[in-house]
Amino acid sequence: MSESPYADLDRPPLHERSLQRALVRDGGLWQDVRVVPETGSTNADLAGAARAGVPEGAVLVTEAQTAGRGRLGRTWTAPPRSGLMFSLLLRPGVPAANIGWLPLLTGVAVATAVRRMTQRVEAGDFGEAHGDAAVDVRLKWPNDLLVGDRKLAGILAEKVDGAVVVGVGLNVGLRAAELPVPAATSLAVEGAPLSDRAPLLRAILREFETWYREWTALGGDPETSGLRTAYKELSATLGGEVRVELPGERVVRGVVRDIDAAGRLVVAGPAGEQAVSAGDVVHVRRAPG
């Protein structure tokens, strides 16, 4: 990346030292926050760190990613400093059956932080402050973030030698002409009153830590931790008609009745209800509201 990080004043660089000061503390989840100007894949880099025995709590952020990957091997690219591209190294001490909730937890944390940070605050008739999210972020199962029908962010979790590396790619400052596909969007395109990525990254990592601490303290239980309820409340898939493309060229069609305790999509179709644990979901008809 040859251009100066200050060449585009609408896309200021992230500062590692200030992020370290804000997020790393004794007893906290985040123990190391690094920012690099460019890398192939933050997930791949942290996977190597996991294999080397690096403890939980490492965060790697990049200003430009040249070999980013999404679900099903899809590529994820964006202009430098136009998004938040980062990965987390985690070693959750929860039963293996509950690990599948980790990417869903990440989706809840990112969506909640984005909604809060883009909230428009207005004064009411009696001077009280109130506001609505300027960007109505919803979750597409299992872990994409949507605004309407357009993708704002993607999440990819990978198991590595007893650890889990979770990667997030969130479009922040991409302009309309820079969007890679018509089905994508960004906070800038959606008119969010937010251009500086640092406060948003801090909010996401703090929200994640809150959820992760509660979830792990309760053995990864999505019910008692409130995670399943929170995910369902943010879901754009629940209640809608979908087509799920499964491995082996199988397809399940129907209406999504539930996100079950295992994090699976429960689809009611012509052959009855079927729980889907993995697949590529196409929203045929979004859930009302």
N, C-alpha and C positions, 0 to 999 in steps of 0.2 A: 504494500500500500504506500505509494510514493507521495501522495498529496498531504499537505499539512492538515492535522486534525482540526485546525481553526479556519480552514478555507471556507467552510459552510457554517455560518454563525447560527443557523437554525438547527444545526446538529452538533452541539458542543460535545467534546470527548468526555468519557467517564474518568474519574480520578481514583486510582487504586487506594491511595493513602487515606482519602476522606471516607471512602467506603469501609476501609478497615477500621477507622476510628468510630464510625457509626454503628458497625455491626458486630465486630469481634469483641467479646467480653468474657471474663472468667465465668464459667458455668453456663455459658450460652451455647447454642447449637453451632453457630458459625465460628470456626476457629481459624480460617484462612480465606481471604477473598483476594483473588488475583484478577487483573485486567490485562489482556494482551491485545496488541493492535490487530493481529491477524492469526488465524490458525485454520487447519483443515476442518476439525470437528472438536468442539469442547467435550462432547461425550467420549470420543476416542481418547482424548488426552487424559480425562479423569479415569477412564477405564484402566489406562496404564498405571495411573497413580494408585488405584484400588489394588491392582495386582502387586504393586510394590509395598503394600501394607499401610498406605497413608490413612490416618484415622478419619472417622466421620466428621463432617462439617466443613469440608473444602468446597469452595465455590470458585468456578472459573468462568470469567466473562470475556467475550471477545468483541472487538469493534467490527470485525469482518470475518466471515466464515466461508471458506472456499469449498468445503466438502461436507456441508451439513446434510443430515438425513432426517427424513420424517418416517412415519409409519409406512410399511410395505416397501421400504427402500427408496421412497421418493426423495428428491433433492429439495433442499431448503436454502435459498440464496436471497440476499438483499444488499443494497448499497451500504458502504461503510457508515456506521453510526446512525443508521436509519431505524434500527430496532434494538431490542434486548435479546441477546443470544448468550445463554449461560447454561451451565450444568452444575449439578449438586452431587456430592459424594456422600452416600448415606449407608449406615449399617444398622437397620432397624431390628431390634430384638423382639420380633413378633413371630407368631406361628407362620409357617410357609403358606398356609391356606389364606392368610390375610394380606400377603405382600402385594397381591393384585390391586389392592385399594390404593397403593402409593401414587400411581399416576393420576387416579381420580382425585385424590387428596390435593395433588399439585394443581389440578384444574380448578378445584374449589378455591384454593389460596390465590391463584393468579386472577381468576374472575372477580373474586371479592375485592382484592386490592385495586384492580383496574376500575371497578364500579365506584369504589370509594374515592379514588384519586381523581376521577373525572366528574365528580358530583358538582352540580351547579347549586350554589347556596344563595338563597334569596331571603329577603326579609318579609315576614308576613304582616298582616294588618296590625298586629299588636307588637311588632318588633322582634318576634321570635324568628330564629333562623331555621330554614328548612330547605330541602333540595332533593332533586332526583338525579339518578345517574345520567350523565350526558351520553354515555355509551352503554347501551343495554346489552351487556355481554352475557351470552348463554353458553352452555356446554353441550357439545355434540358428542354422544357416546363413541368411544370411551373417553377421549381427552383432547378434543379440538375445542377451541374457543371461537364462537361465531358472533357476528353482529348481523341480525337478520339471517340471510342465507349465505353470507360471505365470511370466509375464514380470516380471523384476526391473529390466531396463534396456534401453534402445535406443540405437543408434548411427546417425548419419547423416553421411555424407561427401559433400562437394560440391566440384567443381573450379571455381576462380574465377581467371581471368586468370593461369594458370601456377602458382597456389597451390592448396592443398587445405585446406578448412575442415572439421574433424571435430567434430561435436557429440555430447555424451553426456548422457543423462538417466537417472539412477539413483535409484530409490526407496529412501530410507533410513529416514525416520521416519514414513512414512504408517501410520496405524492402519487396522485392518481395515475400519472403516466409511467410510474416506476413499478406499479403492481405487476407481478409476474404473470398472473392469469386473471380473467374477469371475476373469478370466484373468490378472489382475495380482497382484503381491505386493510386499513390501518387506522390508528387513533387519529392521525392527522386528517385522513379522508373523512372520518366520521365526525370531525369538528370538535374533538376533545380539547378542552382548555388546558392542555399540557404539552410541553415540548421538551422540557428537561427530563432526561431518562433517569437521572440519579435518584430523585425522590421516589419515582415509580419502582425502581429496583429495590430500594430500601423497604418500601411498603410491601412488596411481594415477598421478600425474604423474611420479614417480620411476621407477616400473615402465615406464611408456610411454617415458621417455627412454632407459632401458637397451635396450629392444627396438628403438627407432627408430634409435639410434646404430649398433647392430650391423647392422641391416637396410640402412640407407643406405650404411654403409661397405662393404658387400658388394654394392652395386649393386642393392639390392632383391631379391636372390635369396632366395626363401623356403626353399630347401633348405639352403644353407650357413649361413644365419643361424639355422637351427633353428625358424623360424617355422611352417612347414607341419606339422612334427612336433608342436609345442606346440599348434597349433590343433586338430589331429586328436585329441590326447589329451584336450582339453577339450570335444570335440564331443558334443552330445546328438543330432545328426542322423545322423552316420555309423553305418551298420549298421541303421538303422531304416527302416520303410516310410513313404513320404511321398506327398503329392499336391502337385505344384508347378504353380501357376497362372501361366501365362506371358502376356505381352502378346498381344493379338489373341484373347483367350478360349481359348487353347490350354491343355491340361492334360497334364502328364506324371505318370504313376504308376509306382511301383516301389520297389526297395530301394536305399538309398544305399551304393554300393560304395567311393567314394573322394572325397576333396577333391583335385583334381589340381593340378599345378604352377602353373596359372593361377588357382587359387583357385575353380575351378568345381566344382559339385556333379555327381558322376558317378552317374546313376541307371540301374539295370538294370531294365527293364520288359519287357513282352511283345514289343516290337519290338527288343530289344537294349539296349545301353548308350547313354546320351545324356548329353552334358556340358551343364549348364545354367549360364549366366553371370548370369542375373537372373530373379527370379520370387518369388512369395509362397509360402512353404513351409508346408504343414500336416503336422504329425506325425500320421500315421495310427496308427503303432505305434512307440514309442520304441525306440532301440537297447538291447539287453540291458545292464544294469548302468549 
